[in-house]
């Protein structure tokens, strides 16, 4: 996904159009048309180069072609004359070309309230990323969907993340499913039922701080996953309903809390 701030394009375009003043200053000093000096041509070339980088990012192919095949040869002396009049005409033509191509492009706007979720791989914190590298891509996708207003898709990705947490928790608890079904192929109900029984096994530990911590961790984790299943996973997986911004934000926040908790004891 291309991430581009509108201000970057505006600055680059203003920089190119501002080079007209370099040409006009040369004309005031040396008459019209003025042959531009090497340092003036370099200054203009640098501004065009910055604009070229932005045009490459947003795929303004014709504009980039014009820069490379027409403007650069004039600025570096391969296609004279490099006069103020010629360069001003080229800069105007460049702007017209870019604006024409922009009318054929569509850009999505990310509202300020959701921009922090966009392209944010560490949205659940660095600890979760270090403990569970396999969820990083889904975290990024969940954030991108949320930022873009695709709330149901965001919930779907959040549940993918939660499912990874469920299976890792079950692996830590040494859960065995009926009929020797591998954990990777067990459904949420089967795994949660078996995990709940295993988590209750911490009651067999001797009373003390260790038993308390074990019970709190495992039982709270199972409870959180069960809540996610009932609130989000079942409905989003079976196309039962769409989700709005508030619901998607809640799903992400609860999934983040789960993965942060699991990262305290588990890792891939």
Residue frames relative to the residue before (quaternion, step in Angstrom):
aa qw qx qy qz dx dy dz
X 1.0000 0.0000 0.0000 0.0000 0.00 0.00 0.00
X 0.3734 -0.7323 0.5265 0.2171 3.58 -0.92 0.92
X 0.1205 -0.7729 0.6204 0.0565 3.55 -0.85 1.00
X 0.1245 0.7971 -0.5724 0.1469 3.55 -0.52 1.18
X 0.2777 -0.7389 0.5891 0.1727 3.54 -0.87 0.94
X 0.5381 -0.6537 0.4304 0.3129 3.57 -0.86 0.98
X 0.6103 0.5757 -0.3515 0.4153 3.56 1.08 -0.72
X 0.6013 0.5678 -0.3683 0.4247 3.61 1.11 -0.61
X 0.6593 0.4873 -0.3094 0.4818 3.59 0.98 -0.83
X 0.6513 0.5250 -0.3211 0.4440 3.59 0.90 -0.90
X 0.6597 0.5039 -0.3148 0.4602 3.59 0.91 -0.88
X 0.6715 0.4981 -0.3054 0.4557 3.57 0.92 -0.92
X 0.6557 0.4998 -0.3114 0.4725 3.60 0.96 -0.84
X 0.6508 0.5080 -0.3201 0.4647 3.59 0.92 -0.86
X 0.6232 0.5507 -0.3371 0.4413 3.54 1.09 -0.76
X 0.6563 0.4991 -0.3047 0.4768 3.58 1.00 -0.83
X 0.6946 0.4670 -0.2869 0.4660 3.59 0.81 -0.96
X 0.6128 0.5636 -0.3448 0.4335 3.56 1.14 -0.57
X 0.5763 0.6018 -0.3714 0.4096 3.57 1.22 -0.41
X 0.4901 0.6367 -0.4437 0.3969 3.59 1.25 -0.16
X 0.6194 0.5537 -0.3463 0.4358 3.55 1.10 -0.68
X 0.5822 0.5599 -0.3705 0.4586 3.60 1.12 -0.60
X 0.6648 0.5005 -0.2940 0.4701 3.56 0.99 -0.90
X 0.6706 0.5006 -0.2992 0.4583 3.59 0.93 -0.90
X 0.6225 0.5299 -0.3359 0.4678 3.57 1.06 -0.73
X 0.6384 0.5215 -0.3195 0.4673 3.58 1.01 -0.82
X 0.6489 0.5105 -0.3155 0.4678 3.59 1.01 -0.78
X 0.6423 0.5194 -0.3267 0.4594 3.59 0.99 -0.77
X 0.7074 0.4619 -0.2563 0.4697 3.55 1.06 -0.76
X 0.8373 0.2138 -0.0612 0.4994 3.58 0.93 -0.91
X 0.5970 -0.5670 0.3706 0.4298 3.57 1.24 0.05
X 0.4137 -0.7133 0.5194 0.2241 3.52 -1.32 0.39
X 0.5581 -0.2974 -0.7701 0.0833 1.54 -1.70 1.88
X 0.3512 -0.7435 0.5336 0.1978 3.57 -1.07 0.73
X 0.3943 -0.6700 0.5693 0.2674 3.55 -1.03 0.81
X 0.3519 -0.7673 0.4978 0.1993 3.58 -0.57 1.13
X 0.4575 -0.6880 0.5024 0.2549 3.53 -1.05 0.88
X 0.6935 -0.4959 0.3290 0.4060 3.56 -1.27 0.40
X 0.6775 0.4855 -0.3106 0.4569 3.60 0.92 -0.84
X 0.6261 0.5234 -0.3375 0.4691 3.60 1.11 -0.65
X 0.6560 0.5067 -0.3082 0.4669 3.58 0.97 -0.84
X 0.6371 0.5168 -0.3308 0.4665 3.59 1.05 -0.73
X 0.6301 0.5360 -0.3320 0.4533 3.58 0.97 -0.83
X 0.6683 0.4842 -0.2898 0.4847 3.56 0.95 -0.90
X 0.6479 0.5328 -0.3104 0.4472 3.59 0.98 -0.86
X 0.6336 0.5246 -0.3327 0.4611 3.58 1.03 -0.74
X 0.6555 0.5039 -0.3110 0.4687 3.58 0.97 -0.85
X 0.6494 0.5012 -0.3144 0.4778 3.58 0.97 -0.84
X 0.6286 0.5508 -0.3320 0.4372 3.59 1.04 -0.76
X 0.6490 0.5029 -0.3171 0.4747 3.59 0.99 -0.79
X 0.6445 0.5059 -0.3121 0.4809 3.55 1.06 -0.77
X 0.6108 0.5621 -0.3399 0.4421 3.57 1.04 -0.77
X 0.6340 0.5462 -0.3332 0.4344 3.59 0.93 -0.86
X 0.6610 0.4922 -0.3023 0.4790 3.58 0.96 -0.88
X 0.6561 0.5226 -0.3110 0.4469 3.57 0.96 -0.89
X 0.6141 0.5308 -0.3439 0.4721 3.59 1.09 -0.68
X 0.6509 0.5389 -0.3151 0.4320 3.59 0.92 -0.93
X 0.7885 0.3047 -0.1604 0.5096 3.59 0.89 -0.89
X 0.5052 -0.7282 0.3718 0.2762 3.52 1.30 0.58
X 0.2839 0.7104 -0.5799 0.2801 3.57 0.77 1.06
X 0.1596 -0.8681 0.4622 0.0851 3.54 0.53 1.28
X 0.6785 0.4922 -0.3064 0.4511 3.60 0.87 -0.90
X 0.6306 0.5273 -0.3271 0.4661 3.56 1.06 -0.74
X 0.6517 0.4993 -0.3103 0.4792 3.58 0.94 -0.87
X 0.6319 0.5293 -0.3300 0.4602 3.58 0.98 -0.80
X 0.6452 0.5192 -0.3182 0.4615 3.59 0.96 -0.82
X 0.6423 0.5262 -0.3229 0.4542 3.56 0.94 -0.88
X 0.7509 0.4320 -0.2281 0.4444 3.56 0.77 -1.07
X 0.7638 0.3889 -0.2061 0.4721 3.59 0.96 -0.79
X 0.7824 0.3214 -0.1678 0.5064 3.60 1.11 -0.52
X 0.7594 0.4121 -0.2309 0.4474 3.57 0.70 -1.07
X 0.6676 0.5041 -0.3217 0.4435 3.61 0.79 -0.92
X 0.6530 0.5122 -0.3471 0.4367 3.66 0.84 -0.77
X 0.6369 0.5002 -0.3338 0.4824 3.61 1.08 -0.63
X 0.7010 0.4847 -0.2824 0.4404 3.57 0.85 -0.93
X 0.7538 0.3638 -0.2365 0.4934 3.62 1.01 -0.62
X 0.6270 -0.6119 0.3133 0.3665 3.58 1.25 0.37
X 0.4926 0.6682 -0.4427 0.3389 3.61 1.19 0.04
X 0.7844 0.1752 -0.0958 0.5872 3.56 1.18 -0.53
X 0.0814 -0.8280 0.5538 0.0318 3.60 0.24 1.22
X 0.6060 -0.0773 -0.7600 -0.2217 1.51 -2.46 0.51
X 0.3619 -0.7099 0.5640 0.2170 3.57 -1.18 0.67
X 0.2175 0.8023 -0.5206 0.1948 3.55 0.69 1.12
X 0.6775 -0.4945 0.3616 0.4071 3.53 -1.31 0.38
X 0.6552 0.5311 -0.3140 0.4360 3.57 0.93 -0.86
X 0.6668 0.4942 -0.2944 0.4738 3.59 0.92 -0.91
X 0.6817 0.4954 -0.2977 0.4486 3.57 0.86 -0.95
X 0.6292 0.5226 -0.3448 0.4606 3.62 0.96 -0.76
X 0.6434 0.5165 -0.3176 0.4673 3.58 0.96 -0.84
X 0.6596 0.5086 -0.3068 0.4606 3.57 0.98 -0.85
X 0.6563 0.5114 -0.3163 0.4558 3.58 0.97 -0.81
X 0.6298 0.5083 -0.3275 0.4876 3.58 1.03 -0.75
X 0.6619 0.5094 -0.3016 0.4599 3.58 0.95 -0.88
X 0.6225 0.5422 -0.3306 0.4573 3.56 1.07 -0.77
X 0.6631 0.4991 -0.3047 0.4673 3.56 0.92 -0.89
X 0.6472 0.5139 -0.3179 0.4649 3.59 0.96 -0.84
X 0.6452 0.5243 -0.3193 0.4549 3.57 0.97 -0.85
X 0.6746 0.4962 -0.2938 0.4608 3.57 0.89 -0.96
X 0.6637 0.4994 -0.3148 0.4594 3.59 0.88 -0.87
X 0.6294 0.5343 -0.3337 0.4551 3.57 1.02 -0.74
X 0.6828 0.4724 -0.2917 0.4749 3.58 0.94 -0.81
X 0.6118 0.5652 -0.3553 0.4243 3.57 1.05 -0.72
X 0.6134 0.5544 -0.3494 0.4408 3.59 1.09 -0.64
X 0.6875 0.4525 -0.2760 0.4964 3.60 1.23 -0.34
X 0.6359 0.5045 -0.3248 0.4854 3.59 1.28 0.10
X 0.2148 -0.7445 0.6157 0.1434 3.55 -1.26 0.50
X 0.0922 -0.7937 0.6009 0.0192 3.56 -0.83 1.03
X 0.3140 -0.7417 0.5635 0.1840 3.58 -0.98 0.86
X 0.2942 -0.7524 0.5688 0.1542 3.54 -1.02 0.85
X 0.2214 -0.7538 0.6046 0.1312 3.58 -0.95 0.92
X 0.4085 -0.7231 0.4955 0.2544 3.63 -0.56 1.10
X 0.6360 -0.5700 0.3714 0.3642 3.54 -1.11 0.73
X 0.6536 0.5431 -0.3200 0.4188 3.59 0.98 -0.79
X 0.7706 0.3316 -0.1822 0.5128 3.61 1.18 -0.47
X 0.4280 0.7487 -0.4433 0.2447 3.58 1.24 -0.11
X 0.6224 0.5656 -0.3523 0.4106 3.61 1.07 -0.61
X 0.6388 0.5200 -0.3329 0.4590 3.59 1.22 -0.31
X 0.5908 0.6206 -0.3571 0.3719 3.59 1.20 -0.42
X 0.8528 -0.0111 -0.0396 0.5206 3.57 -0.89 1.06
X 0.4487 0.6991 -0.4291 0.3546 3.57 1.11 0.72
X 0.2042 -0.8262 0.5170 0.0917 3.58 -0.02 1.29
X 0.7434 0.3806 -0.2124 0.5073 3.59 1.09 -0.64
X 0.1916 0.8295 -0.5055 0.1404 3.58 1.13 0.63
X 0.7160 0.4064 -0.2432 0.5128 3.60 1.16 -0.58
X 0.6516 -0.5264 0.3071 0.4517 3.57 1.26 0.20
X 0.5946 -0.6086 0.3950 0.3464 3.58 -1.09 0.65
X 0.5924 0.5831 -0.3750 0.4103 3.60 1.10 -0.61
X 0.6602 0.4964 -0.3072 0.4726 3.59 0.96 -0.86
X 0.6454 0.5238 -0.3240 0.4518 3.59 0.99 -0.78
X 0.6690 0.4910 -0.3049 0.4673 3.57 0.95 -0.86
X 0.6926 0.4782 -0.2874 0.4572 3.60 0.93 -0.84
X 0.8173 0.1436 -0.0310 0.5572 3.58 1.00 -0.86
X 0.1435 -0.8342 0.5267 0.0777 3.63 0.33 1.16
X 0.6250 0.5829 -0.3485 0.3849 3.60 1.07 -0.65
X 0.6799 0.4931 -0.3072 0.4475 3.62 1.15 -0.37
X 0.4459 0.7302 -0.4465 0.2620 3.61 1.23 -0.27
X 0.6669 0.5010 -0.3114 0.4553 3.59 0.87 -0.90
X 0.6754 0.4849 -0.3013 0.4668 3.60 0.97 -0.81
X 0.5884 0.5510 -0.3696 0.4623 3.59 1.09 -0.60
X 0.6600 0.5070 -0.3004 0.4660 3.56 0.92 -0.92
X 0.6743 0.4867 -0.2980 0.4687 3.59 0.92 -0.89
X 0.6248 0.5318 -0.3411 0.4588 3.59 1.00 -0.76
X 0.6725 0.4953 -0.2911 0.4666 3.56 0.97 -0.86
X 0.6503 0.5179 -0.3153 0.4577 3.58 0.98 -0.84
X 0.6482 0.5070 -0.3174 0.4712 3.58 0.98 -0.82
X 0.6544 0.5054 -0.3152 0.4659 3.58 0.94 -0.86
X 0.6681 0.5061 -0.3023 0.4541 3.59 0.86 -0.95
X 0.7148 0.4569 -0.2419 0.4710 3.57 1.06 -0.79
X 0.5475 -0.6388 0.3910 0.3733 3.58 1.25 -0.02
X 0.5088 0.6066 -0.4371 0.4268 3.59 1.25 0.34
X 0.0848 -0.8860 0.4542 0.0387 3.52 0.63 1.20
X 0.6476 0.5060 -0.3322 0.4629 3.61 0.94 -0.77
X 0.6377 0.5094 -0.3236 0.4786 3.58 1.02 -0.77
X 0.6173 0.5440 -0.3424 0.4536 3.59 1.04 -0.71
X 0.6468 0.5028 -0.3122 0.4810 3.59 0.99 -0.83
X 0.6176 0.5518 -0.3414 0.4444 3.57 1.00 -0.80
X 0.6839 0.4668 -0.2907 0.4794 3.59 0.87 -0.91
X 0.6099 0.5495 -0.3540 0.4481 3.59 1.04 -0.70
X 0.6765 0.4872 -0.2936 0.4678 3.57 1.00 -0.79
X 0.5630 0.5568 -0.3865 0.4730 3.59 1.17 -0.45
X 0.6524 0.5085 -0.3041 0.4726 3.55 1.00 -0.87
X 0.6654 0.5043 -0.3026 0.4597 3.58 0.89 -0.95
X 0.6309 0.5342 -0.3369 0.4507 3.59 1.02 -0.73
X 0.6164 0.5229 -0.3482 0.4748 3.56 1.05 -0.71
X 0.6440 0.5181 -0.3164 0.4655 3.58 1.00 -0.78
X 0.6291 0.5407 -0.3283 0.4517 3.58 1.01 -0.83
X 0.7050 0.4668 -0.2803 0.4544 3.59 0.81 -0.93
X 0.6351 0.5119 -0.3321 0.4736 3.58 1.07 -0.65
X 0.6270 0.5209 -0.3295 0.4764 3.57 1.06 -0.76
X 0.6574 0.5073 -0.3095 0.4634 3.58 0.94 -0.87
X 0.6296 0.5269 -0.3324 0.4642 3.57 1.04 -0.75
X 0.6497 0.5113 -0.3162 0.4653 3.57 0.98 -0.85
X 0.7023 0.4491 -0.2599 0.4874 3.59 1.05 -0.76
X 0.3782 -0.7466 0.4599 0.2966 3.59 1.36 -0.05
X 0.1354 0.8177 -0.5388 0.1504 3.51 0.94 0.96
X 0.1137 -0.7571 0.6400 0.0651 3.55 -1.10 0.81
X 0.2846 -0.7836 0.5324 0.1468 3.56 -0.72 1.08
X 0.6231 -0.5422 0.3989 0.3982 3.60 -1.19 0.49
X 0.8353 0.1982 -0.1764 0.4815 3.52 -1.25 0.62
X 0.5314 -0.6753 0.3720 0.3509 3.56 1.25 0.60
X 0.2377 0.7717 -0.5432 0.2299 3.58 1.08 0.75
X 0.4473 -0.6844 0.4941 0.2957 3.65 -0.79 0.92
X 0.6203 -0.5609 0.3949 0.3804 3.58 -1.10 0.68
X 0.6366 0.5638 -0.3320 0.4082 3.59 0.99 -0.82
X 0.7523 0.3655 -0.1962 0.5118 3.58 1.20 -0.50
X 0.4991 0.6473 -0.4354 0.3772 3.57 1.24 0.07
X 0.4159 -0.6910 0.5195 0.2822 3.58 -1.12 0.57
X 0.7187 -0.4638 0.2954 0.4256 3.55 -1.28 0.34
X 0.6553 0.5264 -0.3301 0.4296 3.61 0.85 -0.89
X 0.6637 0.5097 -0.3038 0.4555 3.56 0.87 -0.95
X 0.7025 0.4703 -0.2784 0.4558 3.56 0.83 -0.99
X 0.6646 0.5065 -0.3133 0.4512 3.59 0.93 -0.87
X 0.6337 0.5304 -0.3350 0.4526 3.58 0.98 -0.79
X 0.6894 0.4659 -0.2760 0.4812 3.56 0.90 -0.95
X 0.6548 0.5171 -0.3166 0.4513 3.59 0.99 -0.81
X 0.6158 0.5507 -0.3445 0.4459 3.59 1.04 -0.73
X 0.6570 0.5034 -0.3065 0.4701 3.56 0.99 -0.85
X 0.6602 0.5000 -0.3070 0.4688 3.56 0.97 -0.85
X 0.6408 0.5279 -0.3277 0.4510 3.60 0.98 -0.84
X 0.6352 0.5310 -0.3268 0.4558 3.57 1.04 -0.75
X 0.5504 0.6349 -0.3854 0.3814 3.57 1.20 -0.42
X 0.5363 0.6228 -0.4111 0.3943 3.58 1.20 -0.33
X 0.5258 0.6305 -0.4082 0.3992 3.58 1.24 -0.33
X 0.6328 0.5567 -0.3300 0.4251 3.57 1.17 -0.50
X 0.5225 0.6239 -0.4189 0.4029 3.56 1.25 -0.18
X 0.6050 -0.5511 0.4223 0.3898 3.55 -1.21 0.47
X 0.5573 -0.6165 0.4320 0.3503 3.57 -0.99 0.78
X 0.4521 0.6609 -0.5082 0.3171 3.50 -1.00 0.83
X 0.7685 -0.3816 0.2436 0.4522 3.59 -1.30 -0.01
X 0.6354 0.5430 -0.3461 0.4261 3.59 0.99 -0.78
X 0.6669 0.4907 -0.3108 0.4667 3.58 0.88 -0.90
X 0.6362 0.5403 -0.3280 0.4424 3.57 0.97 -0.84
X 0.6785 0.4903 -0.2896 0.4640 3.58 0.91 -0.94
X 0.6513 0.5159 -0.3180 0.4566 3.56 0.97 -0.87
X 0.6603 0.5068 -0.3068 0.4615 3.57 0.92 -0.90
X 0.6572 0.5172 -0.3123 0.4506 3.56 0.90 -0.93
X 0.6840 0.4970 -0.2974 0.4434 3.57 0.88 -0.93
X 0.7539 0.4178 -0.2367 0.4484 3.57 0.62 -1.12
X 0.6948 0.4683 -0.2960 0.4586 3.57 0.83 -0.89
X 0.6454 0.5037 -0.3256 0.4730 3.58 1.00 -0.75
X 0.6418 0.5251 -0.3241 0.4554 3.60 1.00 -0.80
X 0.6570 0.4934 -0.3086 0.4793 3.58 0.93 -0.89
X 0.6489 0.5201 -0.3197 0.4541 3.59 0.96 -0.83
X 0.6568 0.5107 -0.3139 0.4575 3.59 0.95 -0.83
X 0.6654 0.4908 -0.3051 0.4725 3.57 0.94 -0.86
X 0.6266 0.5327 -0.3354 0.4596 3.58 1.01 -0.77
X 0.6486 0.5137 -0.3119 0.4670 3.57 0.99 -0.84
X 0.6423 0.5145 -0.3209 0.4688 3.59 0.98 -0.81
X 0.6302 0.5365 -0.3265 0.4565 3.55 1.01 -0.82
X 0.7219 0.4552 -0.2579 0.4528 3.56 0.79 -1.02
X 0.7200 0.4602 -0.2518 0.4543 3.57 0.98 -0.83
X 0.8473 0.1779 -0.0299 0.4995 3.57 0.89 -0.92
X 0.7056 0.5266 -0.3105 0.3583 3.56 0.60 -1.13
X 0.6897 0.4954 -0.3052 0.4309 3.58 0.75 -1.01
X 0.7008 0.4767 -0.2758 0.4534 3.57 0.88 -0.93
X 0.7003 0.4635 -0.2942 0.4562 3.59 0.85 -0.91
X 0.6648 0.5111 -0.3099 0.4481 3.60 1.06 -0.66
X 0.7679 0.3341 -0.1755 0.5176 3.58 1.13 -0.59
X 0.5129 -0.7035 0.3918 0.2974 3.57 1.21 0.65
X 0.3186 0.7890 -0.4795 0.2148 3.58 1.01 0.73
X 0.8152 -0.0757 0.0593 0.5711 3.59 1.08 -0.55
X 0.4432 -0.6553 0.5291 0.3070 3.58 -1.24 0.39
X 0.3253 -0.7386 0.5571 0.1958 3.57 -1.28 0.23
X 0.3346 -0.7336 0.5556 0.2028 3.55 -1.13 0.69
X 0.7593 -0.3926 0.2535 0.4529 3.57 -1.29 0.03
X 0.6663 0.5107 -0.3134 0.4439 3.59 0.86 -0.92
X 0.6786 0.4885 -0.2914 0.4647 3.57 0.92 -0.89
X 0.6543 0.5070 -0.3155 0.4640 3.57 0.99 -0.82
X 0.6319 0.5217 -0.3353 0.4650 3.57 0.99 -0.79
X 0.6449 0.5189 -0.3160 0.4636 3.57 0.98 -0.85
X 0.6437 0.5225 -0.3229 0.4564 3.59 0.95 -0.85
X 0.6623 0.4973 -0.3040 0.4708 3.58 0.96 -0.85
X 0.6665 0.5096 -0.3117 0.4461 3.57 0.91 -0.88
X 0.6804 0.4740 -0.2972 0.4734 3.59 0.94 -0.83
X 0.6349 0.5074 -0.3351 0.4766 3.58 1.06 -0.67
X 0.6193 0.5322 -0.3410 0.4658 3.57 1.02 -0.75
X 0.6490 0.5179 -0.3203 0.4561 3.60 0.91 -0.90
X 0.6383 0.5273 -0.3216 0.4594 3.58 1.01 -0.82
X 0.7191 0.4537 -0.2697 0.4520 3.58 0.73 -1.02
X 0.6110 0.5254 -0.3552 0.4738 3.59 1.09 -0.59
X 0.6363 0.5157 -0.3244 0.4732 3.57 1.01 -0.79
X 0.6836 0.4898 -0.2969 0.4524 3.59 0.80 -0.97
X 0.6299 0.5611 -0.3344 0.4202 3.59 1.05 -0.73
X 0.5524 0.6131 -0.3996 0.3991 3.58 1.21 -0.32
X 0.8147 0.2144 -0.0963 0.5301 3.61 1.10 -0.65
X 0.7613 0.3725 -0.1931 0.4944 3.58 1.10 -0.59
X 0.0458 0.7639 -0.6437 -0.0057 3.54 -1.33 0.33
X 0.5286 -0.6264 0.4722 0.3244 3.55 -1.25 0.43
